[in-house]
Amino acid sequence: MKNLLLVTTVLVGFAGAAHAQNGTVTGAAGGAVTGAVVGGPVGAVVGGAVGAIAGTAIDPPPARVVQYVEQQPMPAERIRVEQDIVVGKPLPREVVLTPVADDPTYAYAVVNERRVIVDPKTYTVVQVIQ
């Protein structure tokens, strides 16, 4: 029981570090190594899973990106989609994205009357502006 508690505590602590690196592969690999050191083969499996979950967390965009998107005029043509617009889920590829002028790592769209900031490579929603 002590080993399981120790593995869980170390892995949860390591999950925060994996989140800071912001990558599933990095999180999974780091979690597996930490788990293996602490708990052997079973610890490696558990650590890899925890690290992968933490690595997929999405950091919000910088404040300047949010401010830029908030200041843009609403488009004349309204886009509606059936799915819920949720952080971490991709938009349909039919949605036309507009790049953020000073930061091409982000784009935005107005979908279902809501402004959303998106990763233009994956169409994944990184923030919904209320």
N, C-alpha and C positions, 0 to 999 in steps of 0.2 A: 504494500500500500504506500509506503514511504517513497519507493522508486516511482510509482505512478504519479504521485503528487509532485515529486521533484521534476519529472519529465513534463508534466502539464504546466507547472510554473515556469520552467525554463522556456518551453515552447511558446507560451503566451507572451512572455517577455521578448522572445526573438521575433514573434509575429509583428510587433511594433517596428522593429528594425527592418523587416522585410517590406512592410508597408512604406517606409520611408524610401526604399529603393524603387518602389512602384513597378514591380515586374513579377508576373506569375512564375516564370522560370527561375529567376533569382530567388524568390521566396521559397519555392519548392525545394531547390537545391540546398539552400542554406538551412531550411527547416529539417531536411533529411540528415544533413551532416550533424547538426546539433542533436537531433533525436538519436542518432546512432551513437554519438559519444556518450550521451546520458543513459539511453535505454537499450542499446544494442539494436538488432535487426527490427524488432517491433517498434522501438523508438524512432527508427529511421522512417518507417512507413507513416507513423502518426505525425512526425515532424514535417515530412514532405507534404502531407495533406494540409496541415495547419499553415505552413508557409505558403502554399499555393493559394489558399483562400485569402490570406493577408496580402499577398502580392497583387491580387486583382482589384483591390480597393481603388477607388477613383478619387484623386485629389481634386478639389474645386479649382476653377481657373483663378488667375490673379485678379485682384480688384479692378485693375485698369481694363481688363477684358470685359468684366461684368458691366462696368460703367459705360464702355463703348457700346455694348449691345443694347443697354437700356436707353441710350440716347438716339439710336437709329429710328427712323420713322417706320410706322407700321406699313406693310406692303398693301397695295390696292387689292391684289388677289389673295384671298384667304385659303390656306391649306388646312384640310381636315383629314385626319386618319382615324381609323377605327380603334387602333391599339392605344393602351395607356402610354403616356409619355413619362418615362421613369428613368432616373439616373442609373447608368450602367447598362441600359438596354439600347440597342441600335434603332435608329429611325429607318423607315422604309427607304430604299435607294431612290424612289421616285421624288422624294422631297429634295428641292433645290436648296443647297447651302450657300450662304454668302460668307466669304472669308473675312476674318477680323483683320482690319487694315494693317495694324502694326505687329500682329502676332499670327503668322500663318499656321501655327499649331492648333488654332481654334477656328471654328466657323460657327455661324448661327443660322437659325430659321425661326419663323413664327408659325407654330403648328397648333391647331385647336385653340387659337387665340392666346397662346402662351409663347413667350420667347424662350428658346432653348439654345444652350451653348453646346457644341458638338465637336468631337474629334473628327476632322474631315477624312481621315484615312479609314476609319472604321464605322463612321456614322453613329458612334456611341454617344449618348447624351451624357455630358459631364456636369451640367447644371440646368435646372429649370428656374427661370426667373418669374416670380409670382407677381 
